[in-house]
């Protein structure tokens, strides 16, 4: 038996919500200072990797500038190569607290590019607009943490919470009959304008349903997809009417085998299958 030891760079990564440029110092926020020096006990003058979502890694030198104040200076800039060639979009029915956080975290680790948290008929969680906005901000923080951990330098877009029918109307296209050849162009929008944005044309779209006749991705495994959109219901699953509505919007109903999976397990399983078939899990 051959044992292969792989060395992984564990230099601390930090998201910076500001412009970064070579040899130009950037002041750390109070939260970033606390994270580095209080939570991680990192040494002053240490070297870290910073990113701001532009797709580049900035190797930076830390420098204390006063009590509870510090700055970083990029000394090297490199293009980050951890993005998958597959553009994935997850439409996830909102589930209870930790389950939704888990989905957000693992989806980002698996390379998701966009997440639509949606309100469905069987959703257990009932939140007003103020709490929904706070949830969206919280999920954005979860996504940042997952990018820091997984080595990504591009932040996925967490869309505002919307009813499922609003998202399906925005993404409605006829069912595809062949593997797509055009990649998706992501477009940010607020809830009111979501239905007006360009639909996901030329995209493989799947809705997970435990009684579907087709095994997940099986008949779509041939070819090379560039965009994949996956719809998953909350704890109680999607209603038959919601599945029919998704089918009318171009989604293919698929199932993940004979076992009933939790909503968070289904999200991880489906995204993993997509990356194996069309993403970077099969190319090293």
Number of C-alpha atoms within 10 A of each C-alpha: 3 4 5 6 6 6 6 6 7 10 11 17 24 23 17 18 12 12 11 22 14 13 14 11 18 18 17 21 15 11 9 18 17 15 14 19 14 12 10 10 10 15 11 13 14 13 20 21 22 25 28 19 19 13 17 19 26 26 22 26 20 22 19 15 10 8 6 13 15 21 19 26 22 22 15 14 18 10 11 16 12 14 18 18 15 22 24 27 26 25 22 25 29 25 25 13 10 10 17 19 19 17 24 26 24 20 27 25 19 21 27 25 21 22 23 21 25 24 24 23 16 16 18 15 14 11 11 7 9 8 11 15 14 11 18 16 14 13 20 19 15 19 23 24 17 20 24 20 16 17 21 24 26 20 23 22 19 19 19 20 22 19 15 22 17 16 22 22 18 17 23 21 19 12 17 15 9 14 17 17 13 12 17 19 10 15 11 13 14 11 15 10 10 20 18 12 14 14 19 21 19 22 28 24 27 24 24 26 24 18 14 16 10 17 18 23 20 11 9 16 15 12 12 15 24 21 27 25 22 21 26 23 30 24 19 15 20 22 14 10 10 18 21 15 17 24 20 16 20 22 27 25 23 20 22 20 13 9 8 13 14 14 23 23 14 18 24 18 15 22 23 16 16 24 22 14 20 22 25 17 14 9 9 4
